[in-house]
Amino acid sequence: PDMYPGNCWAFKGSQGYLVVRLSMKIYPTAFTVEHIPKTLSPTGNITSAPRNFSVYGLDDEYQEEGKLLGEYVYDQDGEPLQMFPVMV
């Protein structure tokens, strides 16, 4: 709704889904997640940061079940930009 930290692209509720369609097939080796640090948050916390998340690979957008590439936990006390290696 505005340009203030923490108001960029929020999901409603405690769960959300994101699909990224690429122009060609890739074999990822890692994923990164970036969230503002607590020090830049207007409220002093980052409870809106993703915590537990899973990444799936799909052959196409119509595939109903993807291949699990990993399950991860974003550390809210860690660096703002965190890298997660593909587990499979």
N, C-alpha and C positions, 0 to 999 in steps of 0.2 A: 504493500500500500504506500510505502514511502522509501526513502533512501537511508534510513537509520539502520545501524547494525542490528541484525536479528530479525528484520522485517523483509528479507529479500525473497524467499521462496518457501514459505511454510506449508507443511501438510496439515490438514485438519485431523485431529484425533491423535492416537498413539501409534498408528500404522500408516504406511504409505507405500506406493509402488512407483517405480521410475523405469521406463523403457527407453533405451538409446538405440536408434537404428543407424547403422553404419553403412557406408557406400560399398564396402567390400568385406569379405570374411577375414577375420583376424584371429590370432591365438594369443590372448592376453597373458602376460606374466605377472601383472600386479594391478591394483586399483588404488586410487588415492581419494581421500575425503578431506575436505577443508571446511572448517567452521571458524567463526571469529573466536578469539581467546576471551576468557573471562574478563581480562583487563580492559577490553574494548567494549564489552557489553554494557548497555545503559543500566541494566539491573544488577550487574556484578555476577550474574550466573549465566550458564549456557544450557539450561535444561531442555532447550529446543534442539540441541545437537543430536544427531542420530547416535544410538547406543549399539544395540545388537542389530546386525543386518546381514543378509545373505545375498550373494551374487550368483545369478544363473546365466548360462549361455544358451542362446536360441539360434537355430539355423535360419528361421524366418519369423516374422511377426505373427504368423498364424499358428505357430507351434504352441500347443497347450501346456506342455511340461518341458522345462529346460533342463540342462545338465548343471547340477550344483557345482560351482567353481570354488566356493568357500563360504564359511560363516565367520563373522568378524565382530569385534567390539571396539567402538571408538572410545578412546580414553579422554574424558573431558578435562583431565588434569595434565594431559600430554601436550605435545606440540599442536598448533592449529591445523597443520597439514600432516596427515598420517598416511603411510603407505601400507598396503596389505597384499602380500603375495598370493597368487593363485594357489589353492591348496591341492587341486587335482591336476 
